[in-house]
Amino acid sequence: MSMDYATEKARENGNGVELPSTQRLIPFENKEHSPESYEDMQLDYSPLLFSSLERYLPPNMLNLPRDRKVHFLSDILTRYSPQGEHTRVQKHRMYRQKILSNYEPRHKELYTMNAANFFVPSFLKAISENSEESFRSIMAEPAAGVYTFEMFQPKFCEMLMDEVESMERWVHDQRFHIICPNTMNKYGVVLDDFGLETMLNKLMEGYICPLSRVFFPEVGGLTLDSHHGFVVEYGVNRDIELGFHVDDSEVTLNVCLGEQFYGGDLFFRGVRCDKHVNTETQSEEVFDYAHIPGQAVLHRGCHRHGARATVSGHRVNLVIWCRSTVFRELKKHQNDFSSWCGDCQREKKERQRLSVAATKLELLKRNGISAS
């Protein structure tokens, strides 16, 4: 989605003055503007997306009423989304509304962010101090770009698993067909569809974004504005393993909720851009991680990984894919991702090596010295 958009027709501002039909989003973020919250509005797109895009509104639109800003931004999103995508969004909204109108939450306290009851004290302390030093004090980095830390209290993990079981019972009793968490996992639940979107938005904005700004600024960690939150299940009569892949995210949070299981280790195989996603793994990029209930893993979505077979028991994981609209748009206009892609880095170093060698050879020739 480009930052250079025009409205299809004139809009009015709060003073009754017509905005020209060529009104566009500005190409640079207004960092001094504090965007409004849209979480209480019925929208076709993520409320955080509207808050993020509000920073790119022309100055004379920043103080418009929310409904006018929503109208303007919705026109942009609709016009620049493929027709098929717009239709999909509308259908999904109807699908979600059907669930929300009929499903009765078992643990209503999960649906409102309650940090003191959700997170372990050490994590809350680090977030409140909001510094790289405080974050690193609770984290391990067992492999480059893979961060592990204790995050959720056992009671929260148990309650969320129980809520997921309640959702699945409702689905079974109603004979309701639900959308799978993603194209690879067939067992689990999209939490956003069952009313947890607002809570997970707050989780991303208040507790994942501070970490992402520090550790993943080069892949959109500074501008996360939407998420896809789901629970996946592995074990007997569930998914057994997960193949080698990258996530549809800029930053991924993966938390093991429980229960008793054997196997299911994550394996990581290097960070790649779209061009190099299927290239060979280097020895220094190989890393395996064993899940621990309550423990979080935070990594780039483009960090290639998979899950080994869960050979016994039942494993349940909460996964939140955090996305940046701005980063995805900027990426379309870039060719060099050497700041984070392993193969781009190697190619750049090779170009530099060849350039130095060629320069050296030319200097030797000018001075009449044999290259040998």
N, C-alpha and C positions, 0 to 999 in steps of 0.2 A: 504494500500500500504506500503510494508516494505521498510526500508531504506537500505536493504542489497540486492542490485540488481546486476545482471551481464548482460552485453550486449551480444547479440547473435552472433555478429561478430565484428571483429576488426574495430576501427575507427582511423582516422588520426588526429593528433593535428596540430596546426598552423605551426609547423616546419617540417611537413612531416614525423614525427615519428609515427609509428603504436602504438595505444593504445591496450593493451592486451585484449583478449576476456573476461577475468575475471574482467575487470574494473567494479567497483561498486560505488554506492553512499556511502559516509561515514556516519556512524551512528550518528554523532554529527554535529550540525549546526555551520558553520563558521560565527560567529557573526561579525567579522571584515570586511567581504567581502560585498561590496555594489552591489547587483544584478542589472542587466540591466533591462530595460523596454522592454516588448514584445508586447505592445498594438498596434503597427503599423503593426504587422504581421498577416497573415491569419493562424489561428491555430485551431486544433480540440478541444482544451481544453482552459480553462481560461488563459489569459496572466499572471494574478497574480499567478497562480499555477506554471508557469514556473519560475517566479521571486523568488517564495518561495523555490522551489526545487533547484534552482541554488546554494543556500547556502550550499547544501549537496553534491555538486560536489567534486570530488577529487581535490586537490590543482593544479595538472598539467593540469586541464581542465578549471579552472576559467577564463583564459584569451583567450580561444578559441573564434573565431567569433560566433556571435549569431546563425547563421544557423546551425553550428555544434552542439552547445549546444541543440538547438531545436530538431535536429535529434536524439541525444542521449537520451534526456528526453522523446521524443515522443515514441521511441522504448520501454522505460520502462513503460510508461503509457498504451500503447497498449498491451504489453505483460502481464501486471498484471491486466488488466481489463478483465472481462468476455467477450467472443466473442459477446454475445448479446448486451452488453453495448457499445462495439466498433461500432457495426452496428447502434445502436441507435444514437450515437454521429455523425456518418457520415450522417445519414438521417436528423438529426436535423440541421446540418450545411447546407444542401441543402435547407431545409425548410426556414431557416433564410435568406439565400441568396436570395431566391425568394421574400421575403418581402422587403428586403433592396433594391433590384433592381427595385421595383415598387412603394413603398410607398414614397410619398413626404411629409416630415415633415412640420407641420403648424407653429411651433415655433422653428426655428433652433437654437435659443439662448439657448434652454434647453439641447442641445446635447453636449455642451462644459461647463465644470465646471466654473461657475462664482460666487465665494463665496459671493462677496459683494451684488449681486443681488438675491441670493438664501436664505441666512441665515439672521436671526435677529442679530443685533450688539452684544447683550449680549452673544450669542452662539459663535460668531467669537472671541470675546475677551477671553472667557474661553479656547477655543482651542489654541489660540496663546500663552497664558500663560502656557498651557500644564502641569498643576499640579492637583493633587487630590483636593486641596483647591479651585482652580479656577473652577473645574468641579462641585464640591458640592455647590458652590455659586449660580449656576443657576438651580440646580436640587432639586427635592423633592424625597424622598424614602418612599412612603406611605406604602409599604410592603417590607419585606426583599428581596433584589435582583430585585426589580422593580423600575426603575428610570424614572421620568417624567420631561420634560423640554420643554420650547419654542424653536423651531428650525427653521422653515421656515417662510419667509415673506408671507403675504397674496397673493401678486402678483404672487409669485412662485406657490403656491397651485392652484390658479385660472388658471394659464397658463398650468400647468401639467394636470389638469382636462380637459381643453379645448383640449389639445393634445390627450388625451385618447379618447375623443369623436370623434376627427378626425380619429384616428386609427380605431375606431369601425364603423364609416361611410364607411371608405375605405373597411373594411372587408365585410360589408353588400353589398356595390355596386359591389365589385368584386366576391361576393359569395365565398369568401375564407374561408376555415375552419382553425381556429387558435387553438393552443394548450391552454388548460385551465391553469390558474395560478398554480394550484396544484391539488391534488387528491380530495380535499374537496370543493374548490371554483369553481363554474361553470361560474361565471360572472366576467369579468375583462380582463386584458391584461398583458402578460409577456413583460415588457419594454425592456429587453435585446434583444428580438427578433426583435424589431422595431428600433434598432440602438442606444439605450441608455446605452449599456453595458459599454462603455469606461467612460462615465460620472459617472455612478454608481460605477464603480471600484474606481474612484478618490474620490467619496463620502465616500466609505467604508474605503479606505486606509488613507485618510487625516482627516476624521471627525468622523468615528465610531471606527476605530482601537485605537486612543488615549484613548477613554473612556473605551473600552473593555480591554485594557492592565491594566488599573487601577482597574476596577470593576469585571472583569470576567477572571482573569488569570488561574484559576483552570479548566476552561472548554474550553481552546483553545483561549482565548481572546488575548494571546500574539502572536499567529501565524495565524491569519485569512488570507486566501489567495484566496478565491473565494466567489462569491455571487450568489443569485438568486433574481432578483428584479422584482416586479410586483405590479399592482394596482388591488384591489378587490372592488366590488360594492355590496351594500346591499339596499333593499327596494322593492317597488312594481315592479314586473316583474324582480326581481334580486334575489340573495341569500337573505334569510331572517335572518338566524342565522348560527352559526358555532359551531359544536359539540366539546366536550371535547377532547383535543389532545395535542401532543407535536409537535414542528416544526422540519423540517429537516435542522437544523442549530445549530451552537454553540451559536451564539448571534443573536437576532432578533431586528430590528428597525421597529416600527409600528407607522406611522404618519397619523393622520386624516387630510385629505385635505379639507373636507367639505361634503355635503353642509348643507341644513336644514334637520334635522331628529329628531326623537324621539326614544329612546331606543338604543339598540346595545351595551350596556355596555360590557366591557371585564370582565371575571371572572377568577381569578388565584387560583390554588389549590395545590401548593407545587412543589418543584423541585425533579425530580426522574431520576434514571438511567434506562436503558432498562429493567433490571430485575424487578424493582419495579414500572413500569410506571402505572400499574392498581391497585395499593394498595390504601387503605383507606386514605382519607384526614383528617388531624388533624385540630382541631379548630383554632389553631394559623396560619394555612396556608390559611385560607379563606380570599380572598380580591377581591372586585369588583371595577372597574374603569370606569368612564364615559368619553367618548371621547370628546375632545375639538379641533376644527379645528386649525391646525398649531402646535398643541402640540404633542411631540414625547413620545413614551414609549419604553424603552430599557430594555430587559430582556434576560435571558438564553433561548436558544431554548428548553431545557429540562424542563422548567418551565411549568407545565401543565396548560392549559387555554382553553377558548372558548369565543364565543361572543353570547350574548343574542339577542333575536329577535329585529330587527329594525322595529317597528310597524307602522311608517309613515315616509314619506320623502325619501331622497336619501342620503346614506352615502358612501363616497369614501375614501379608505385608501391606502397609499403607504406602502408596506411591503418589507423589504430587509432582506433576510436570509443570514447571514454571516457564512462562513464555514472554518474549519481548517483541511487540509489534515493530518498534523502531529498529531494533537490531535486524530483524528479518528483512525489512525494507532496505536498510543500508547494505546488507550482505549481497543483495541482487546486483549492486553496482561495484562490487569488489572482486578482484581476481587473486589477491595475495592474502592468505590467512596464516602467514608464518608466525604471527604472535601467539597462535594456539594450536594449529594443525601440525602434527609431528612430521608428516611427509612434506608439507610446504616448507617447514624449517630446514629439512635435509636438502631439499631442492635449492633453497636460497643459499645455503652454505656451499653447495656444489657450484652454483653460479659464481659465487664470490671467489672460490678457490680457482676456478677456471679463469676468471678475470685477472686475478693476481698473477697466475702463471703466464697468461698472455702478455700482461704488462712487463713482467720480468724478462720474457723472451724478447720483446721489442726493444727493451733497454740494452740487453746484451748484444743484439744485432747492431744497434746504433753505435755501440762502442767496439764493434768488430771482434767480439768475444764469442767463441763457439758455445752453443747451448749445452753441449755435452760437458 
